[in-house]
Amino acid sequence: DHTHPPEETYLCMSRGEFTHGGSDWFEPGPGGSFYNSPGIMHAMRSGAEPLLAFWLLLAE
Ligand SMILES: [Fe+2]
């Protein structure tokens, strides 16, 4: 689990699971994307396969 001031967007290139803001774990899947608002608690985990994702932190 981690948090940071910059907002963040993920673009997933593989399977893998994420949680944010106290949500259940979810899997966007290859090509899936999601957004983390500033300061939100979030985490990621792989399964049997490696997790590959691009992400962008946007600081002011
Ligand atoms: Fe993050």
N, CA, C, O and the ligand as a Tripos MOL2 file, in Angstrom:
@<TRIPOS>MOLECULE
protein
  241   239    61     0     0
PROTEIN
NO_CHARGES

@<TRIPOS>ATOM
      1 N           0.8460   -1.1930    0.0000 N.3       1 ASP1
      2 CA          0.0000    0.0000    0.0000 C.3       1 ASP1
      3 C           0.8820    1.2430    0.0000 C.2       1 ASP1
      4 O           1.8910    1.3010    0.7030 O.2       1 ASP1
      5 N           0.4980    2.2170   -0.7800 N.am      2 HIS2
      6 CA          1.2180    3.4870   -0.7530 C.3       2 HIS2
      7 C           0.2950    4.6250   -1.1770 C.2       2 HIS2
      8 O          -0.7930    4.4110   -1.7110 O.2       2 HIS2
      9 N           0.7590    5.8140   -0.9250 N.am      3 THR3
     10 CA          0.0250    7.0260   -1.3060 C.3       3 THR3
     11 C           1.0370    8.1090   -1.6510 C.2       3 THR3
     12 O           2.1690    8.0840   -1.1670 O.2       3 THR3
     13 N           0.6290    9.0600   -2.4870 N.am      4 HIS4
     14 CA          1.5010   10.1760   -2.8590 C.3       4 HIS4
     15 C           0.6420   11.3320   -3.3470 C.2       4 HIS4
     16 O          -0.4740   11.1210   -3.8200 O.2       4 HIS4
     17 N           1.1540   12.5500   -3.2370 N.am      5 PRO5
     18 CA          0.3570   13.7170   -3.6450 C.3       5 PRO5
     19 C           0.0090   13.7730   -5.1330 C.2       5 PRO5
     20 O          -1.1080   14.1720   -5.4640 O.2       5 PRO5
     21 N           0.9220   13.3870   -6.0610 N.am      6 PRO6
     22 CA          0.5370   13.5280   -7.4770 C.3       6 PRO6
     23 C          -0.5760   12.5610   -7.8720 C.2       6 PRO6
     24 O          -0.6110   11.4300   -7.3880 O.2       6 PRO6
     25 N          -1.4760   12.9890   -8.7380 N.am      7 GLU7
     26 CA         -2.4720   12.0880   -9.3010 C.3       7 GLU7
     27 C          -1.7660   11.1330  -10.2620 C.2       7 GLU7
     28 O          -0.6500   11.4020  -10.7060 O.2       7 GLU7
     29 N          -2.4140   10.0330  -10.5750 N.am      8 GLU8
     30 CA         -1.7300    8.9460  -11.2780 C.3       8 GLU8
     31 C          -2.7070    8.2100  -12.1820 C.2       8 GLU8
     32 O          -3.8520    7.9580  -11.8050 O.2       8 GLU8
     33 N          -2.2410    7.8670  -13.3790 N.am      9 THR9
     34 CA         -3.0300    7.0650  -14.3140 C.3       9 THR9
     35 C          -2.2090    5.8510  -14.7280 C.2       9 THR9
     36 O          -1.0160    5.9630  -15.0090 O.2       9 THR9
     37 N          -2.8480    4.7090  -14.7620 N.am     10 TYR10
     38 CA         -2.2040    3.4540  -15.1740 C.3      10 TYR10
     39 C          -2.7720    2.9750  -16.5030 C.2      10 TYR10
     40 O          -3.9700    3.0920  -16.7620 O.2      10 TYR10
     41 N          -1.8900    2.4330  -17.3430 N.am     11 LEU11
     42 CA         -2.2850    1.6990  -18.5420 C.3      11 LEU11
     43 C          -1.6760    0.3050  -18.4190 C.2      11 LEU11
     44 O          -0.4550    0.1460  -18.4560 O.2      11 LEU11
     45 N          -2.5300   -0.6940  -18.2750 N.am     12 CYS12
     46 CA         -2.0690   -2.0630  -18.0270 C.3      12 CYS12
     47 C          -1.7540   -2.7670  -19.3450 C.2      12 CYS12
     48 O          -2.4910   -2.6500  -20.3250 O.2      12 CYS12
     49 N          -0.6570   -3.4920  -19.3430 N.am     13 MET13
     50 CA         -0.2250   -4.2340  -20.5350 C.3      13 MET13
     51 C          -0.2750   -5.7390  -20.3090 C.2      13 MET13
     52 O           0.0590   -6.5190  -21.2010 O.2      13 MET13
     53 N          -0.6930   -6.1410  -19.1150 N.am     14 SER14
     54 CA         -0.7630   -7.5610  -18.7730 C.3      14 SER14
     55 C          -1.8700   -7.7340  -17.7260 C.2      14 SER14
     56 O          -2.5330   -6.7740  -17.3370 O.2      14 SER14
     57 N          -2.0450   -8.9520  -17.2940 N.am     15 ARG15
     58 CA         -2.9220   -9.1900  -16.1600 C.3      15 ARG15
     59 C          -2.2450   -8.6730  -14.9050 C.2      15 ARG15
     60 O          -1.0400   -8.4220  -14.9090 O.2      15 ARG15
     61 N          -2.9940   -8.5140  -13.8500 N.am     16 GLY16
     62 CA         -2.4840   -8.0090  -12.5800 C.3      16 GLY16
     63 C          -3.6310   -7.3160  -11.8610 C.2      16 GLY16
     64 O          -4.5940   -6.8710  -12.4840 O.2      16 GLY16
     65 N          -3.5150   -7.2330  -10.5530 N.am     17 GLU17
     66 CA         -4.6150   -6.6900   -9.7650 C.3      17 GLU17
     67 C          -4.2220   -5.4080   -9.0430 C.2      17 GLU17
     68 O          -3.0590   -5.1800   -8.7110 O.2      17 GLU17
     69 N          -5.2240   -4.5910   -8.8160 N.am     18 PHE18
     70 CA         -5.0460   -3.2870   -8.1800 C.3      18 PHE18
     71 C          -6.1600   -3.0550   -7.1670 C.2      18 PHE18
     72 O          -7.2340   -3.6500   -7.2510 O.2      18 PHE18
     73 N          -5.8840   -2.1890   -6.2230 N.am     19 THR19
     74 CA         -6.9070   -1.7140   -5.3030 C.3      19 THR19
     75 C          -6.6330   -0.2420   -5.0620 C.2      19 THR19
     76 O          -5.4780    0.1820   -5.0650 O.2      19 THR19
     77 N          -7.6670    0.5300   -4.8570 N.am     20 HIS20
     78 CA         -7.4940    1.9380   -4.4980 C.3      20 HIS20
     79 C          -8.6920    2.4270   -3.7070 C.2      20 HIS20
     80 O          -9.8370    2.0460   -3.9470 O.2      20 HIS20
     81 N          -8.3690    3.3010   -2.7400 N.am     21 GLY21
     82 CA         -9.4330    3.8940   -1.9450 C.3      21 GLY21
     83 C         -10.2530    2.8840   -1.1510 C.2      21 GLY21
     84 O         -11.4370    3.1160   -0.9070 O.2      21 GLY21
     85 N          -9.6530    1.7740   -0.7440 N.am     22 GLY22
     86 CA        -10.3890    0.7770    0.0310 C.3      22 GLY22
     87 C         -11.2500   -0.1410   -0.8130 C.2      22 GLY22
     88 O         -12.0730   -0.8800   -0.2740 O.2      22 GLY22
     89 N         -11.0780   -0.1090   -2.1310 N.am     23 SER23
     90 CA        -11.8840   -0.9710   -3.0060 C.3      23 SER23
     91 C         -11.4350   -2.4220   -2.8870 C.2      23 SER23
     92 O         -10.3640   -2.7110   -2.3530 O.2      23 SER23
     93 N         -12.2640   -3.3280   -3.3880 N.am     24 ASP24
     94 CA        -11.8220   -4.7060   -3.5790 C.3      24 ASP24
     95 C         -10.7370   -4.7070   -4.6500 C.2      24 ASP24
     96 O         -10.6040   -3.7400   -5.3990 O.2      24 ASP24
     97 N          -9.9630   -5.7860   -4.7270 N.am     25 TRP25
     98 CA         -8.9800   -5.9330   -5.7970 C.3      25 TRP25
     99 C          -9.7180   -6.0260   -7.1330 C.2      25 TRP25
    100 O         -10.7320   -6.7160   -7.2320 O.2      25 TRP25
    101 N          -9.2230   -5.3460   -8.1470 N.am     26 PHE26
    102 CA         -9.8190   -5.4070   -9.4840 C.3      26 PHE26
    103 C          -8.7080   -5.6110  -10.5130 C.2      26 PHE26
    104 O          -7.5500   -5.2660  -10.2750 O.2      26 PHE26
    105 N          -9.0880   -6.1840  -11.6690 N.am     27 GLU27
    106 CA         -8.1120   -6.4610  -12.7180 C.3      27 GLU27
    107 C          -8.5330   -5.7370  -13.9990 C.2      27 GLU27
    108 O          -9.4540   -6.1950  -14.6760 O.2      27 GLU27
    109 N          -7.8910   -4.6270  -14.3480 N.am     28 PRO28
    110 CA         -8.2510   -3.9180  -15.5820 C.3      28 PRO28
    111 C          -7.9830   -4.7570  -16.8280 C.2      28 PRO28
    112 O          -8.6920   -4.6260  -17.8250 O.2      28 PRO28
    113 N          -6.9470   -5.6320  -16.7800 N.am     29 GLY29
    114 CA         -6.5930   -6.4690  -17.9280 C.3      29 GLY29
    115 C          -5.7820   -5.6910  -18.9490 C.2      29 GLY29
    116 O          -5.6940   -4.4650  -18.8710 O.2      29 GLY29
    117 N          -5.1820   -6.4000  -19.9130 N.am     30 PRO30
    118 CA         -4.3740   -5.7460  -20.9420 C.3      30 PRO30
    119 C          -5.1850   -4.6840  -21.6940 C.2      30 PRO30
    120 O          -6.2700   -4.9640  -22.2040 O.2      30 PRO30
    121 N          -4.6520   -3.4850  -21.7530 N.am     31 GLY31
    122 CA         -5.3460   -2.3710  -22.4050 C.3      31 GLY31
    123 C          -6.2360   -1.5880  -21.4570 C.2      31 GLY31
    124 O          -6.7290   -0.5190  -21.8150 O.2      31 GLY31
    125 N          -6.4490   -2.1030  -20.2560 N.am     32 GLY32
    126 CA         -7.2950   -1.4150  -19.2790 C.3      32 GLY32
    127 C          -6.5480   -0.2720  -18.6060 C.2      32 GLY32
    128 O          -5.3210   -0.2940  -18.5060 O.2      32 GLY32
    129 N          -7.2800    0.7060  -18.1560 N.am     33 SER33
    130 CA         -6.6640    1.8450  -17.4760 C.3      33 SER33
    131 C          -7.5380    2.2800  -16.3030 C.2      33 SER33
    132 O          -8.7270    1.9650  -16.2380 O.2      33 SER33
    133 N          -6.9280    2.9980  -15.3960 N.am     34 PHE34
    134 CA         -7.6890    3.5620  -14.2780 C.3      34 PHE34
    135 C          -6.9140    4.7330  -13.7090 C.2      34 PHE34
    136 O          -5.7580    4.9670  -14.0630 O.2      34 PHE34
    137 N          -7.5660    5.4610  -12.8250 N.am     35 TYR35
    138 CA         -7.0570    6.7240  -12.3030 C.3      35 TYR35
    139 C          -7.0020    6.6860  -10.7850 C.2      35 TYR35
    140 O          -7.9360    6.2100  -10.1390 O.2      35 TYR35
    141 N          -5.9190    7.1840  -10.2140 N.am     36 ASN36
    142 CA         -5.7900    7.3550   -8.7700 C.3      36 ASN36
    143 C          -5.7690    8.8490   -8.4580 C.2      36 ASN36
    144 O          -4.8870    9.5720   -8.9210 O.2      36 ASN36
    145 N          -6.7260    9.2990   -7.6870 N.am     37 SER37
    146 CA         -6.7740   10.7120   -7.3190 C.3      37 SER37
    147 C          -5.6510   11.0270   -6.3290 C.2      37 SER37
    148 O          -5.1300   10.1140   -5.6890 O.2      37 SER37
    149 N          -5.2680   12.2980   -6.1880 N.am     38 PRO38
    150 CA         -4.1700   12.6720   -5.3000 C.3      38 PRO38
    151 C          -4.4130   12.1810   -3.8720 C.2      38 PRO38
    152 O          -5.4880   12.3790   -3.3060 O.2      38 PRO38
    153 N          -3.3900   11.5340   -3.3020 N.am     39 GLY39
    154 CA         -3.4440   11.1110   -1.9070 C.3      39 GLY39
    155 C          -4.2140    9.8330   -1.6350 C.2      39 GLY39
    156 O          -4.2780    9.3980   -0.4850 O.2      39 GLY39
    157 N          -4.8000    9.2150   -2.6510 N.am     40 ILE40
    158 CA         -5.5830    7.9930   -2.4300 C.3      40 ILE40
    159 C          -4.6360    6.8210   -2.1090 C.2      40 ILE40
    160 O          -3.5690    6.7120   -2.7130 O.2      40 ILE40
    161 N          -5.0150    5.9570   -1.1740 N.am     41 MET41
    162 CA         -4.2260    4.7650   -0.8620 C.3      41 MET41
    163 C          -4.4330    3.7550   -1.9770 C.2      41 MET41
    164 O          -5.5690    3.5100   -2.3830 O.2      41 MET41
    165 N          -3.3540    3.1640   -2.4810 N.am     42 HIS42
    166 CA         -3.4800    2.2020   -3.5680 C.3      42 HIS42
    167 C          -2.3530    1.1740   -3.5230 C.2      42 HIS42
    168 O          -1.3390    1.3810   -2.8570 O.2      42 HIS42
    169 N          -2.5400    0.0610   -4.2410 N.am     43 ALA43
    170 CA         -1.5660   -1.0300   -4.2630 C.3      43 ALA43
    171 C          -1.7740   -1.8490   -5.5260 C.2      43 ALA43
    172 O          -2.8110   -1.7510   -6.1820 O.2      43 ALA43
    173 N          -0.7730   -2.6610   -5.8570 N.am     44 MET44
    174 CA         -0.8350   -3.5440   -7.0230 C.3      44 MET44
    175 C          -0.2110   -4.8790   -6.6590 C.2      44 MET44
    176 O           0.6100   -4.9700   -5.7460 O.2      44 MET44
    177 N          -0.6140   -5.9150   -7.3900 N.am     45 ARG45
    178 CA          0.0170   -7.2220   -7.1990 C.3      45 ARG45
    179 C          -0.1140   -8.0260   -8.4850 C.2      45 ARG45
    180 O          -1.0830   -7.8850   -9.2310 O.2      45 ARG45
    181 N           0.8920   -8.8780   -8.7270 N.am     46 SER46
    182 CA          0.8350   -9.7930   -9.8600 C.3      46 SER46
    183 C           0.2410  -11.1150   -9.3930 C.2      46 SER46
    184 O           0.0920  -11.3570   -8.1950 O.2      46 SER46
    185 N          -0.0890  -11.9510  -10.3440 N.am     47 GLY47
    186 CA         -0.4860  -13.3190  -10.0420 C.3      47 GLY47
    187 C           0.6630  -14.2290  -10.4210 C.2      47 GLY47
    188 O           1.8090  -13.9680  -10.0570 O.2      47 GLY47
    189 N           0.3690  -15.2960  -11.1500 N.am     48 ALA48
    190 CA          1.4040  -16.2310  -11.5780 C.3      48 ALA48
    191 C           2.2850  -15.6290  -12.6660 C.2      48 ALA48
    192 O           3.4230  -16.0580  -12.8600 O.2      48 ALA48
    193 N           1.7460  -14.6190  -13.3840 N.am     49 GLU49
    194 CA          2.4770  -13.9880  -14.4810 C.3      49 GLU49
    195 C           3.0060  -12.6320  -14.0300 C.2      49 GLU49
    196 O           2.4410  -12.0220  -13.1230 O.2      49 GLU49
    197 N           4.0760  -12.1550  -14.6490 N.am     50 PRO50
    198 CA          4.5640  -10.8130  -14.3350 C.3      50 PRO50
    199 C           3.5150   -9.7540  -14.6620 C.2      50 PRO50
    200 O           2.7130   -9.9220  -15.5810 O.2      50 PRO50
    201 N           3.5310   -8.6790  -13.9090 N.am     51 LEU51
    202 CA          2.6420   -7.5420  -14.1540 C.3      51 LEU51
    203 C           3.4460   -6.4830  -14.9040 C.2      51 LEU51
    204 O           4.5270   -6.0910  -14.4650 O.2      51 LEU51
    205 N           2.9140   -6.0210  -16.0380 N.am     52 LEU52
    206 CA          3.5550   -4.9520  -16.8100 C.3      52 LEU52
    207 C           2.5420   -3.8390  -17.0140 C.2      52 LEU52
    208 O           1.4510   -4.0710  -17.5360 O.2      52 LEU52
    209 N           2.9030   -2.6310  -16.6020 N.am     53 ALA53
    210 CA          2.0020   -1.4840  -16.7510 C.3      53 ALA53
    211 C           2.8240   -0.2110  -16.9430 C.2      53 ALA53
    212 O           3.9330   -0.0900  -16.4240 O.2      53 ALA53
    213 N           2.2710    0.7200  -17.6850 N.am     54 PHE54
    214 CA          2.8220    2.0610  -17.7760 C.3      54 PHE54
    215 C           2.0150    2.9390  -16.8290 C.2      54 PHE54
    216 O           0.8120    2.7340  -16.6690 O.2      54 PHE54
    217 N           2.6650    3.9130  -16.2000 N.am     55 TRP55
    218 CA          1.9100    4.8330  -15.3560 C.3      55 TRP55
    219 C           2.4820    6.2270  -15.4770 C.2      55 TRP55
    220 O           3.6510    6.4270  -15.8060 O.2      55 TRP55
    221 N           1.6360    7.1590  -15.2040 N.am     56 LEU56
    222 CA          1.9800    8.5670  -15.3220 C.3      56 LEU56
    223 C           1.6140    9.2540  -14.0130 C.2      56 LEU56
    224 O           0.4680    9.1950  -13.5670 O.2      56 LEU56
    225 N           2.5880    9.8980  -13.4110 N.am     57 LEU57
    226 CA          2.3420   10.7350  -12.2360 C.3      57 LEU57
    227 C           2.3050   12.1740  -12.7250 C.2      57 LEU57
    228 O           3.2000   12.6190  -13.4440 O.2      57 LEU57
    229 N           1.2800   12.8880  -12.3370 N.am     58 LEU58
    230 CA          1.1350   14.2600  -12.7870 C.3      58 LEU58
    231 C           1.2190   15.2050  -11.5820 C.2      58 LEU58
    232 O           0.2700   15.3390  -10.8100 O.2      58 LEU58
    233 N           2.3810   15.8560  -11.4410 N.am     59 ALA59
    234 CA          2.5780   16.8160  -10.3610 C.3      59 ALA59
    235 C           2.3850   18.2300  -10.9140 C.2      59 ALA59
    236 O           2.6360   18.4910  -12.0900 O.2      59 ALA59
    237 N           1.9490   19.1040  -10.0690 N.am     60 GLU60
    238 CA          1.7690   20.4920  -10.5000 C.3      60 GLU60
    239 C           3.1010   21.2030  -10.5600 C.2      60 GLU60
    240 O           3.1550   22.3840  -10.9040 O.2      60 GLU60
    241 FE          1.2490    5.1360   -6.9560 Fe       61 LIG61
@<TRIPOS>BOND
     1     1     2 1
     2     2     3 1
     3     3     4 2
     4     3     5 am
     5     5     6 1
     6     6     7 1
     7     7     8 2
     8     7     9 am
     9     9    10 1
    10    10    11 1
    11    11    12 2
    12    11    13 am
    13    13    14 1
    14    14    15 1
    15    15    16 2
    16    15    17 am
    17    17    18 1
    18    18    19 1
    19    19    20 2
    20    19    21 am
    21    21    22 1
    22    22    23 1
    23    23    24 2
    24    23    25 am
    25    25    26 1
    26    26    27 1
    27    27    28 2
    28    27    29 am
    29    29    30 1
    30    30    31 1
    31    31    32 2
    32    31    33 am
    33    33    34 1
    34    34    35 1
    35    35    36 2
    36    35    37 am
    37    37    38 1
    38    38    39 1
    39    39    40 2
    40    39    41 am
    41    41    42 1
    42    42    43 1
    43    43    44 2
    44    43    45 am
    45    45    46 1
    46    46    47 1
    47    47    48 2
    48    47    49 am
    49    49    50 1
    50    50    51 1
    51    51    52 2
    52    51    53 am
    53    53    54 1
    54    54    55 1
    55    55    56 2
    56    55    57 am
    57    57    58 1
    58    58    59 1
    59    59    60 2
    60    59    61 am
    61    61    62 1
    62    62    63 1
    63    63    64 2
    64    63    65 am
    65    65    66 1
    66    66    67 1
    67    67    68 2
    68    67    69 am
    69    69    70 1
    70    70    71 1
    71    71    72 2
    72    71    73 am
    73    73    74 1
    74    74    75 1
    75    75    76 2
    76    75    77 am
    77    77    78 1
    78    78    79 1
    79    79    80 2
    80    79    81 am
    81    81    82 1
    82    82    83 1
    83    83    84 2
    84    83    85 am
    85    85    86 1
    86    86    87 1
    87    87    88 2
    88    87    89 am
    89    89    90 1
    90    90    91 1
    91    91    92 2
    92    91    93 am
    93    93    94 1
    94    94    95 1
    95    95    96 2
    96    95    97 am
    97    97    98 1
    98    98    99 1
    99    99   100 2
   100    99   101 am
   101   101   102 1
   102   102   103 1
   103   103   104 2
   104   103   105 am
   105   105   106 1
   106   106   107 1
   107   107   108 2
   108   107   109 am
   109   109   110 1
   110   110   111 1
   111   111   112 2
   112   111   113 am
   113   113   114 1
   114   114   115 1
   115   115   116 2
   116   115   117 am
   117   117   118 1
   118   118   119 1
   119   119   120 2
   120   119   121 am
   121   121   122 1
   122   122   123 1
   123   123   124 2
   124   123   125 am
   125   125   126 1
   126   126   127 1
   127   127   128 2
   128   127   129 am
   129   129   130 1
   130   130   131 1
   131   131   132 2
   132   131   133 am
   133   133   134 1
   134   134   135 1
   135   135   136 2
   136   135   137 am
   137   137   138 1
   138   138   139 1
   139   139   140 2
   140   139   141 am
   141   141   142 1
   142   142   143 1
   143   143   144 2
   144   143   145 am
   145   145   146 1
   146   146   147 1
   147   147   148 2
   148   147   149 am
   149   149   150 1
   150   150   151 1
   151   151   152 2
   152   151   153 am
   153   153   154 1
   154   154   155 1
   155   155   156 2
   156   155   157 am
   157   157   158 1
   158   158   159 1
   159   159   160 2
   160   159   161 am
   161   161   162 1
   162   162   163 1
   163   163   164 2
   164   163   165 am
   165   165   166 1
   166   166   167 1
   167   167   168 2
   168   167   169 am
   169   169   170 1
   170   170   171 1
   171   171   172 2
   172   171   173 am
   173   173   174 1
   174   174   175 1
   175   175   176 2
   176   175   177 am
   177   177   178 1
   178   178   179 1
   179   179   180 2
   180   179   181 am
   181   181   182 1
   182   182   183 1
   183   183   184 2
   184   183   185 am
   185   185   186 1
   186   186   187 1
   187   187   188 2
   188   187   189 am
   189   189   190 1
   190   190   191 1
   191   191   192 2
   192   191   193 am
   193   193   194 1
   194   194   195 1
   195   195   196 2
   196   195   197 am
   197   197   198 1
   198   198   199 1
   199   199   200 2
   200   199   201 am
   201   201   202 1
   202   202   203 1
   203   203   204 2
   204   203   205 am
   205   205   206 1
   206   206   207 1
   207   207   208 2
   208   207   209 am
   209   209   210 1
   210   210   211 1
   211   211   212 2
   212   211   213 am
   213   213   214 1
   214   214   215 1
   215   215   216 2
   216   215   217 am
   217   217   218 1
   218   218   219 1
   219   219   220 2
   220   219   221 am
   221   221   222 1
   222   222   223 1
   223   223   224 2
   224   223   225 am
   225   225   226 1
   226   226   227 1
   227   227   228 2
   228   227   229 am
   229   229   230 1
   230   230   231 1
   231   231   232 2
   232   231   233 am
   233   233   234 1
   234   234   235 1
   235   235   236 2
   236   235   237 am
   237   237   238 1
   238   238   239 1
   239   239   240 2
@<TRIPOS>SUBSTRUCTURE
     1 ASP1         2 RESIDUE 1 A ASP
     2 HIS2         6 RESIDUE 1 A HIS
     3 THR3        10 RESIDUE 1 A THR
     4 HIS4        14 RESIDUE 1 A HIS
     5 PRO5        18 RESIDUE 1 A PRO
     6 PRO6        22 RESIDUE 1 A PRO
     7 GLU7        26 RESIDUE 1 A GLU
     8 GLU8        30 RESIDUE 1 A GLU
     9 THR9        34 RESIDUE 1 A THR
    10 TYR10       38 RESIDUE 1 A TYR
    11 LEU11       42 RESIDUE 1 A LEU
    12 CYS12       46 RESIDUE 1 A CYS
    13 MET13       50 RESIDUE 1 A MET
    14 SER14       54 RESIDUE 1 A SER
    15 ARG15       58 RESIDUE 1 A ARG
    16 GLY16       62 RESIDUE 1 A GLY
    17 GLU17       66 RESIDUE 1 A GLU
    18 PHE18       70 RESIDUE 1 A PHE
    19 THR19       74 RESIDUE 1 A THR
    20 HIS20       78 RESIDUE 1 A HIS
    21 GLY21       82 RESIDUE 1 A GLY
    22 GLY22       86 RESIDUE 1 A GLY
    23 SER23       90 RESIDUE 1 A SER
    24 ASP24       94 RESIDUE 1 A ASP
    25 TRP25       98 RESIDUE 1 A TRP
    26 PHE26      102 RESIDUE 1 A PHE
    27 GLU27      106 RESIDUE 1 A GLU
    28 PRO28      110 RESIDUE 1 A PRO
    29 GLY29      114 RESIDUE 1 A GLY
    30 PRO30      118 RESIDUE 1 A PRO
    31 GLY31      122 RESIDUE 1 A GLY
    32 GLY32      126 RESIDUE 1 A GLY
    33 SER33      130 RESIDUE 1 A SER
    34 PHE34      134 RESIDUE 1 A PHE
    35 TYR35      138 RESIDUE 1 A TYR
    36 ASN36      142 RESIDUE 1 A ASN
    37 SER37      146 RESIDUE 1 A SER
    38 PRO38      150 RESIDUE 1 A PRO
    39 GLY39      154 RESIDUE 1 A GLY
    40 ILE40      158 RESIDUE 1 A ILE
    41 MET41      162 RESIDUE 1 A MET
    42 HIS42      166 RESIDUE 1 A HIS
    43 ALA43      170 RESIDUE 1 A ALA
    44 MET44      174 RESIDUE 1 A MET
    45 ARG45      178 RESIDUE 1 A ARG
    46 SER46      182 RESIDUE 1 A SER
    47 GLY47      186 RESIDUE 1 A GLY
    48 ALA48      190 RESIDUE 1 A ALA
    49 GLU49      194 RESIDUE 1 A GLU
    50 PRO50      198 RESIDUE 1 A PRO
    51 LEU51      202 RESIDUE 1 A LEU
    52 LEU52      206 RESIDUE 1 A LEU
    53 ALA53      210 RESIDUE 1 A ALA
    54 PHE54      214 RESIDUE 1 A PHE
    55 TRP55      218 RESIDUE 1 A TRP
    56 LEU56      222 RESIDUE 1 A LEU
    57 LEU57      226 RESIDUE 1 A LEU
    58 LEU58      230 RESIDUE 1 A LEU
    59 ALA59      234 RESIDUE 1 A ALA
    60 GLU60      238 RESIDUE 1 A GLU
    61 LIG61      241 GROUP 0 **** ****
